[in-house]
């Protein structure tokens, strides 16, 4: 994947993002003035700072929307137009969604528990209101009255009309009144349970204290990290913090330590969330049945590329089968390593063993020491290097600005501009390190969806990146692992998707694409961190910046990734298959299902059986909000690798600006204004193919 030396030399001369090294953030006002000149609006969300303000924000959002919707429904049927029906409805829905986004961010990031708890309460109210909106018959009648006139509309307008009316059908507006009312009630119950599922995950804690002997092999960078060493000389590991888990499972020589830590991780939120998940499965199956669908997966996938649950299940099963030989070969290698390590020829690989022996394999067979590589990825230099790359390929400019408000110390705000015109494109916040009570994974949270305002100006999007990278320690910067860098490139890809979308309507914005595609634009950008030319633009030993990652190390890193890609993808398939398994149950079957048993059965059939007294589905946040959709990660990944192959073969490799701009305009920019399959093939210039994905995971033709 390494580009020619000529490409590398050119690239190194182009990566001097001056704005990123400014000692003092710029003022926001000049960017807002520039936005006004470009007929757009750069307006940041207003964040509540007290529990009462959280309540007031939610109440105002509902009241404002209700007033606007009442006015929409009260119009003279003879004077209906697209602008005063569907366009107005889209704007009202978008504004309500923006309030929802802000309250959701408070729930996941506020410093005070009272703020988080209040925001979660308001989330439930907003969700219930949102569900109720689908059942406003007065609005439905007004919109249907206009749609029934069969007006002449452009493609994007017609797409909006068709999808809004489909949404009403999916909500049950075609059902008798009593049945429709029951579906509405069930959907509100569902919204509340999904919020509770997320709350239970976010509040789950599993601190474990180990001695230095029990943590033999764990790197000093972890042992010296803030909050790890305790007053009694032991070390506290938080099983709920992903990088803590990884540090132990990948490095601890003690099998007992690994087993204990993994058991705690797989048990997170189990007592609270398995009962909640069981209720969710029954409720979803019931709703789907009442709406005329065989199961919840069919209901959910109707609006996605897969179209139905059977297609999604077949996709998963085909990949499971296709990866079987590679998975078996990888497990054989890991078992041999453990047998040699323990002196037991019949040693069995446990789930807790996989990360440890995969790490050993990388070190011993491929000479890849993931811990040693961290010195090449100090957080700040990596962030700035990634910014420079995205600025180059997408034709953008990022500038840090002084934020009027941040919800925690260290949160930063950046404005995105089009490099050619200087016109602002949007803004994003960065909240990058862990703290008590904060969302404990990595994700992009939209704060405001872009779209055309009634006066014709474009309301620019705003997003927030919430991550949990290792914090700096005394005398050392935050040092990222290579897979942390991959995560950073991925999650910031979501930010780019939000910033670059230029849909007229909120319902067609970048993130509104089908769920089984939404990850593809970000997954594609993960490929950048495996390329020598890209890495050399920012990856350097923080102690001696002249030292770059050797080419043979990157080649070994790629080989090591391929050596474990069978297991990685089978693990993804285990989650996706579990998700589909519980959501392809009929209403009658759902009542009898044992969610914990299903979890362990599916996991054991596709990867390795987890401990019988655990049920890791309780800690899979995607099962509330991404339900019957996890298959989409690999569905999208196949397309992502296909799209990345266009850069790989371009004259400028992964830094090719011409291909980058085509990606910006054909995929990111159009959002959901057309079928995403069409967008992908316009970018590719050919039909989609699985061949690049198979090559990526190391399966040769």
Secondary structure, DSSP 8 states (H G I E B T S, - for coil): ----HHHHHHHHTS---GGGG-SS-B-SHHHHHHHHHTTEE--------SHHHHHHHHHHHHHHHHHHHHHHHTS-GGG--TIIIIIHHHHHHHHHHHHHHHHHHHHHH-SSHHHHHHHHHHHHHHHHHHHHHTT-HHHHHHHHHHHTT-----HHHHHHHHHHHHHHHHHTTTS-HHHHHHHHHHHHHHHHHHHHHHHHHHH---EEEE-TTTTTTS-HHHHTSTTTB-TTS-EEEETTSHHHHHHHHHH---HHHHHHHHHHHHTTTHHHHHHHHHHHHHHHHHHHHHTT-SSHHHHHHTTSSS-SHHHHHHHHHHHHHHHHHHHHHHHHHHHHHHHHHHT-TT----HHHHHHHHHHHHHHTS---TTGGGGG-BHHHHHHHHHHHHHHHHTEEEEEE--S--SSTT-EEEEEEETTT--EEEEEEEEEE--TTS--S-EEEEEE--EE-TTS-EE-EEEEEEEEE---BTTB--B--HHHHHHHHHHHHHHHHHHH---SSGGGSGGGS-TTTTTHHHHHHGGGGG-HHHHTTT--BTTBTT----HHHHHHHHHHHHHHHHHHHHHHHHHHHHHHHHHS--HHHHHH--HHHHHHHHHHHHS----TT--GGGG-GGGTTSTT-TTHHHHHHHHHHHHHHHHHTSTTGGG-HHHHHHHIIIIITTTTSS-HHHHHHHHHTS---SHHHHHHTT---
